[in-house]
Amino acid sequence: MIAESVVDYFSKEDNINILNRLIEAGVVMEINEVEATHTTFKDQSIVISGTFQHHSREEYKQIIELHGGKNVSSISKKTTFILAGENMGPSKLEKAQTLGIKLINEEEFLKLIDSSLQG
C-alpha cells in the first residue's frame, strides 16, 4: 500500500516538477554518511543519555561518528560506555550499573577527544 502511494506520487508530472524545483533551489535530497576522521572510538558502541552544556546530543552523535564510534540507543553488554549528561534516565543508570558499563561525563568525554587530537 505505501509502495503504491510512492509510485503513484512520482508518476505525476506536477510532483516531479516540484521536486526538481526544490533540487534547483539547493535542497539536499540524500543523507551523506559521516566519514570517520579519527579512530578514538573505533569499534566502540556508545550510548548518549541526559542533557549537556557544551554540545547538543546531535552534535555528540556526530563527534562520536567522526571518531570512529557507533551511536546506539539502548544499553547492552556490547556497550563500551555511556556519555552521561545531566538528568540521565534512572532506568538507563540502573541497567548500566547492572551490566558494569562505564559512565563518562561530558568533561571527561571532551578531554578524551582533545587528547586524541593532540596525540
C-alpha positions in Angstrom: 0.0 0.0 0.0 2.7 2.5 0.9 4.9 1.5 -2.1 1.9 2.0 -4.4 1.4 5.5 -3.0 5.0 6.4 -3.5 4.9 5.1 -7.1 1.7 7.0 -7.7 3.2 10.2 -6.3 6.3 10.0 -8.5 4.3 9.2 -11.6 2.7 12.6 -11.6 4.4 15.3 -13.6 3.4 18.1 -11.2 5.1 16.3 -8.3 8.3 15.7 -10.3 8.4 19.4 -11.2 8.1 20.3 -7.5 11.0 18.0 -6.6 13.1 19.4 -9.5 12.4 23.0 -8.3 13.5 22.0 -4.8 16.7 20.4 -6.0 17.4 23.5 -8.2 16.8 25.7 -5.1 19.6 23.7 -3.2 17.5 21.3 -1.1 19.6 18.2 -0.5 17.6 15.0 -1.2 20.1 12.5 0.3 21.8 11.7 3.5 25.6 11.5 3.4 27.2 9.2 5.9 29.7 10.8 8.2 33.2 9.5 7.4 35.4 8.9 10.5 38.4 11.2 10.5 39.9 9.8 13.8 39.9 6.4 15.4 39.5 7.4 19.1 36.3 5.3 19.4 37.0 2.7 16.6 34.7 -0.3 17.0 33.1 1.1 20.2 29.3 1.3 20.9 28.4 4.4 22.8 25.1 5.4 24.4 24.3 9.1 24.9 21.9 9.8 27.8 20.9 13.0 29.5 21.4 16.7 28.7 24.6 18.5 28.1 26.1 22.0 28.5 28.7 22.3 25.7 27.1 20.4 22.8 23.7 19.1 21.8 23.1 15.3 21.7 23.1 15.5 17.9 26.5 17.2 17.9 27.8 14.5 20.2 26.5 11.8 17.9 28.4 13.4 15.0 31.6 13.7 17.2 31.4 10.0 18.1 31.0 9.0 14.4 33.8 11.3 13.3 36.0 9.5 15.8 35.0 6.0 14.5 32.4 5.2 17.2 28.9 3.9 16.7 25.9 5.6 18.4 23.5 3.1 19.9 20.2 3.9 21.7 19.9 1.1 24.2 22.4 -0.3 26.7 23.6 -3.8 26.3 26.6 -5.9 27.3 28.2 -4.7 24.0 28.0 -1.0 25.0 31.5 0.4 25.5 30.5 3.3 27.7 27.7 5.8 28.3 28.2 9.5 27.6 26.2 10.6 30.7 24.8 14.1 30.9 22.5 15.7 33.5 19.2 14.1 34.2 20.2 10.7 32.8 17.2 8.3 33.0 17.1 6.2 36.1 16.4 3.0 34.2 19.5 3.5 32.0 21.6 4.2 35.0 20.4 1.1 36.7 20.9 -1.1 33.6 24.5 0.4 33.2 25.3 -0.4 36.8 23.9 -4.0 36.5 26.0 -4.6 33.4 29.1 -2.8 34.7 29.1 -0.3 31.8 31.3 2.7 32.4 29.8 6.2 32.7 31.7 9.1 31.2 30.6 12.7 31.9 30.7 15.5 29.4 34.0 16.9 30.7 35.8 13.5 30.6 34.5 12.9 27.1 35.7 16.2 25.8 39.2 15.5 27.4 39.3 12.1 25.5 38.6 13.9 22.2 41.1 16.7 23.0 43.9 14.2 23.9 43.2 12.1 20.8 43.6 15.2 18.6 46.9 16.2 20.2 48.4 12.7 20.3 
